[in-house]
């Protein structure tokens, strides 16, 4: 199980790093955007001193990692260091092998925001990060769990965008940077919601135990029987509650219909499900 989780972590970290590296090197560098996060600081050093973006990002991460270690924990730190190295290698050595976009700055900004936001979300979803401002973001999330990651990232990166625009006297760049930052925030929240989303079904029935067995047979999912009362005839009812994936819900809907034609089923989207068989809060 641990090996499987490790492989999944690395898979999503590599995929996310590819998108981030593409966003930064193949779209943002040529367009000279003041970028967000430590990547934005690294881009400033790249434009001023021609220092490699990935290498500079690693150097900038060291003091922040030491300061945030207690808040973010050992496991998150280890994952982040691994992902930071992967993403830095992709930025410095893999992305340069692909063509650089040289067209419209607006299209480059949109591509940077969408690709980068998706990449970061894939990494965040595996409880990891690329370090830098991510350490600060996750530390804030630990202190204020109700805040969305995209919102924290948006607020933390405004200063870096303004600094980049002021240093290079690029007012248009600041505007493009804000667009990128906004797209980052939206794509992080939307992509994480999509990756973590599940279905929740409520089945109103008089044959609760029979439906629970049928649901378990077709999907392997456990279910819970709640007790209710009909609002019209005042009869006693059972409500079977089940949480599952989209694919499993399709099979459950058919099984419920075949098992109890008189049942009444409601299917809802759930942004997150925690517990056995799903994500476990650590």
Secondary structure, DSSP 8 states (H G I E B T S, - for coil): -HHHHHHHHHHHHHHHHHHHHIIIIIIIHHHT---SHHHHHHHHHHHHH---HHHHHHHHHHHHHHHHHHHH-HHHHHHHHHHHHHHHHIIIIIGGGS----S-HHHHHHHHHHHHHHHHHHHHHTT---STHHHHHHHHHHH-TTS-HHHHHHHHHHHHHHHHHHHTT-HHHHHHHHHHHHHHHHHHHHHHHHHH-EEEEEEEES-HHHHHHHHHHHH----EEEEEE-SSS--EEEEEEEEE-HHHHHHHHHHHHHH-TT-EEEEEEES--BSTTSB---
